[in-house]
Amino acid sequence: MAWYYISREESFSFPVQDVRMACPQGEMEKKVTLLIGNYTRDHPMFLHLNDYFWVKNRSPYELPYGTKGSEDILLRVLAITSYSVPESIQRVSAGDGKRDANGTGHGEIGTRMQYPLPHLVLPPLRLNNAPVHGYEADVGSKTTMRLFYPESAHFDPRRENNPDTLLVLVPFKPMDFQWLEMILNDKKRIRKGFWKQPPLIWDANPEQVRILNPYFMEITAAKLLNLSMKQPRKIKQKPTTGLLAITLALHFCDLVHIAGFGYPNSANKKQSIHYYEQITLKSMAASEHNVSHEALAIKRMLELGVVKNLTHF
């Protein structure tokens, strides 16, 4: 998912949800159930080592919707990373407060301001290589989590994030696990198997690295986009990390605000789709993402009141 460019001259502030206006307890679950059958908040955000070391976790799907066939390499990666959820983003129990995720249209989902717990639990969540350094006036400086995959990891993990930022790998294929293992263990690099060359040097702290539970990608594809989990290999379609981020927020937040989600009209060949680089819709032509399909999914969420939009969609 992309965000429209907002320059410093066009910068504006997004309203921060007042806790007194928070969604009534259980209201989010009722609305999301209309979109996602068998909706539950019981699935962990990250993959856990003990799920694969002590118990043979048999997933029915291959990546990106499950871990079938990738258990061995995943086990090695989980052994050198972490899977704990910091207290600052753990889901608040009933009656303790509300989760509020505000997307600001700059490659992030989260709020600009931080309230003491329990009022705010999920501050900014950024996607891929969206930079912070040099754009603080527009996008803020706090990053709680950054979702990425190897080809989108072209960012400085230390300069573009905070010391406590969680770097969350979204695995699309087994090679993504191999890349992470090579980087963190400083093994011989493999250059093949990626649609774009990922970083060969990536200065990240393994303690801050997590593996996103593929369950959320499965739900995004099957429930929001109505995609088959067994698509022919030649015509596979996958959700973007933007739509995935919304799905993740729906499972851990009681309020989800988005801003700037969308793409230029298909006839507009010159409009940039990111605020930080001059690339257009042409770059999406060969991707496995159907942005028109995703736009309809977001429109449906807006109509049901599952998410609230702070800008025009």
NORSULTA-V284058 format. One record per pair of residues at least 24 apart in sequence whose ideal C-beta (glycine too) atoms are under 7 Angstrom apart, sorted by sequence separation. I is the first residue (numbers start at 1). J is the second residue. D is the distance in Angstrom with one decimal. If there is no record, write none. Layout:
[[I & J & D] [I & J & D]]
This chain:
[[106 & 130 & 6.8] [128 & 152 & 3.7] [131 & 155 & 6.5] [220 & 244 & 5.1] [129 & 154 & 4.9] [52 & 78 & 6.4] [92 & 118 & 5.0] [129 & 155 & 4.4] [133 & 159 & 5.3] [150 & 176 & 5.4] [133 & 160 & 5.8] [149 & 176 & 5.8] [217 & 244 & 5.8] [220 & 247 & 4.3] [112 & 140 & 5.2] [114 & 142 & 6.9] [132 & 160 & 5.1] [216 & 244 & 6.2] [219 & 247 & 5.7] [263 & 291 & 5.0] [49 & 78 & 4.2] [92 & 121 & 5.5] [131 & 160 & 5.5] [150 & 179 & 4.4] [49 & 79 & 6.3] [91 & 121 & 7.0] [47 & 78 & 6.3] [108 & 139 & 6.5] [216 & 247 & 5.3] [89 & 121 & 5.9] [106 & 138 & 6.1] [216 & 248 & 5.1] [89 & 122 & 5.5] [106 & 139 & 3.9] [262 & 295 & 6.5] [49 & 83 & 6.3] [110 & 144 & 6.2] [48 & 83 & 4.8] [104 & 139 & 6.7] [216 & 251 & 6.8] [47 & 83 & 6.3] [46 & 83 & 4.6] [167 & 204 & 5.7] [261 & 298 & 5.9] [46 & 85 & 6.8] [45 & 85 & 5.9] [169 & 209 & 6.8] [171 & 211 & 6.6] [167 & 208 & 5.5] [166 & 208 & 5.8] [167 & 209 & 5.0] [168 & 210 & 4.7] [169 & 211 & 5.3] [170 & 212 & 5.2] [151 & 194 & 5.7] [165 & 208 & 6.5] [169 & 212 & 6.5] [171 & 214 & 6.7] [150 & 194 & 6.1] [151 & 195 & 6.2] [166 & 210 & 5.4] [168 & 212 & 5.1] [151 & 196 & 4.2] [153 & 198 & 5.7] [154 & 199 & 5.9] [157 & 202 & 6.5] [158 & 203 & 6.1] [153 & 199 & 5.4] [157 & 203 & 5.8] [151 & 198 & 5.4] [157 & 204 & 4.1] [150 & 198 & 3.6] [153 & 202 & 6.1] [240 & 289 & 5.0] [258 & 307 & 5.4] [41 & 91 & 6.9] [238 & 288 & 4.7] [257 & 307 & 7.0] [259 & 309 & 6.8] [237 & 288 & 5.6] [238 & 289 & 6.5] [243 & 294 & 5.1] [256 & 307 & 4.5] [257 & 308 & 5.0] [258 & 309 & 5.6] [259 & 310 & 3.9] [260 & 311 & 5.4] [262 & 313 & 5.6] [236 & 288 & 5.7] [259 & 311 & 4.5] [261 & 313 & 6.5] [237 & 290 & 5.5] [257 & 310 & 5.6] [240 & 294 & 6.3] [243 & 297 & 6.6] [89 & 144 & 6.0] [239 & 294 & 7.0] [250 & 306 & 6.7] [246 & 307 & 6.5] [147 & 212 & 6.8] [172 & 238 & 6.8] [225 & 293 & 5.8] [25 & 94 & 6.2] [225 & 294 & 6.9] [170 & 241 & 5.8] [225 & 297 & 5.9] [224 & 297 & 4.6] [170 & 244 & 6.6] [23 & 98 & 6.4] [22 & 98 & 4.0] [19 & 98 & 6.6] [17 & 100 & 4.9] [17 & 102 & 6.8] [16 & 102 & 6.9] [14 & 102 & 6.2] [14 & 104 & 5.4] [147 & 241 & 5.3] [16 & 111 & 5.7] [16 & 112 & 6.3] [16 & 113 & 5.0] [14 & 112 & 6.6] [147 & 245 & 6.0] [6 & 105 & 6.2] [6 & 106 & 6.9] [19 & 119 & 4.7] [77 & 177 & 5.0] [4 & 105 & 6.6] [73 & 174 & 6.1] [3 & 105 & 4.8] [3 & 106 & 5.8] [74 & 177 & 5.6] [77 & 180 & 5.5] [3 & 107 & 5.5] [70 & 174 & 4.7] [73 & 177 & 4.5] [77 & 181 & 5.3] [80 & 184 & 5.4] [73 & 178 & 6.0] [76 & 181 & 5.8] [80 & 185 & 6.5] [64 & 171 & 6.3] [70 & 177 & 6.2] [63 & 171 & 5.4] [64 & 172 & 4.5] [73 & 181 & 6.8] [63 & 172 & 6.1] [63 & 173 & 5.4] [63 & 174 & 6.3] [128 & 241 & 6.1] [127 & 241 & 5.1] [127 & 242 & 6.2] [127 & 245 & 6.1] [125 & 245 & 6.1] [81 & 206 & 5.4] [82 & 207 & 5.4] [11 & 137 & 6.4] [80 & 206 & 5.4] [11 & 138 & 5.1] [82 & 209 & 6.8] [83 & 210 & 6.2] [81 & 209 & 4.3] [82 & 210 & 6.5] [8 & 137 & 5.8] [81 & 210 & 6.6] [8 & 138 & 6.2] [81 & 211 & 6.7] [122 & 252 & 6.4] [122 & 253 & 5.8] [6 & 138 & 6.0] [78 & 211 & 6.6] [77 & 211 & 6.7] [109 & 245 & 5.1] [109 & 249 & 5.7] [135 & 276 & 6.9] [131 & 276 & 5.2] [130 & 276 & 6.4] [67 & 214 & 6.3] [66 & 214 & 5.3] [101 & 249 & 4.2] [65 & 214 & 5.6] [64 & 214 & 6.0] [63 & 214 & 6.6] [65 & 217 & 5.6] [66 & 218 & 6.8] [101 & 253 & 4.5] [64 & 217 & 4.8] [65 & 218 & 4.1] [99 & 252 & 5.9] [100 & 253 & 6.5] [99 & 253 & 3.6] [101 & 255 & 6.8] [103 & 257 & 6.0] [105 & 259 & 4.0] [106 & 260 & 7.0] [99 & 254 & 5.0] [100 & 255 & 4.5] [101 & 256 & 4.8] [102 & 257 & 4.0] [103 & 258 & 3.7] [104 & 259 & 5.3] [105 & 260 & 2.2] [65 & 221 & 6.4] [98 & 254 & 4.4] [99 & 255 & 6.7] [101 & 257 & 6.6] [103 & 259 & 5.0] [61 & 218 & 6.5] [98 & 255 & 6.1] [103 & 261 & 6.6] [91 & 252 & 5.3] [46 & 210 & 4.4] [47 & 211 & 4.4] [65 & 229 & 5.6] [46 & 211 & 5.9] [46 & 212 & 6.5] [47 & 213 & 5.6] [46 & 213 & 6.1] [45 & 213 & 6.1] [61 & 229 & 5.4] [44 & 213 & 5.8] [106 & 275 & 5.8] [43 & 213 & 6.1] [43 & 215 & 4.9] [64 & 238 & 6.1] [36 & 219 & 6.2] [37 & 223 & 6.9] [36 & 223 & 4.5] [35 & 223 & 6.3] [35 & 224 & 6.6] [105 & 311 & 5.9] [45 & 252 & 6.8] [41 & 251 & 5.5] [32 & 250 & 5.3] [28 & 254 & 4.8] [23 & 254 & 4.7] [22 & 254 & 6.6] [23 & 255 & 5.1] [22 & 255 & 6.3] [17 & 255 & 5.7] [1 & 240 & 4.4] [1 & 241 & 6.7] [17 & 257 & 6.8] [1 & 242 & 1.7] [1 & 243 & 5.6] [14 & 259 & 6.0] [4 & 260 & 5.2] [3 & 260 & 4.2] [3 & 261 & 7.0] [4 & 262 & 7.0] [1 & 261 & 5.9] [2 & 263 & 5.9] [35 & 301 & 6.7] [5 & 272 & 5.1] [6 & 275 & 6.1] [35 & 304 & 6.7] [5 & 275 & 4.2] [34 & 304 & 5.7] [2 & 273 & 3.8] [3 & 274 & 6.7] [35 & 306 & 6.3] [2 & 274 & 5.8] [3 & 275 & 6.0] [31 & 304 & 5.6] [31 & 305 & 5.8] [32 & 306 & 5.7] [31 & 306 & 4.8] [1 & 294 & 6.8] [14 & 310 & 5.3]]
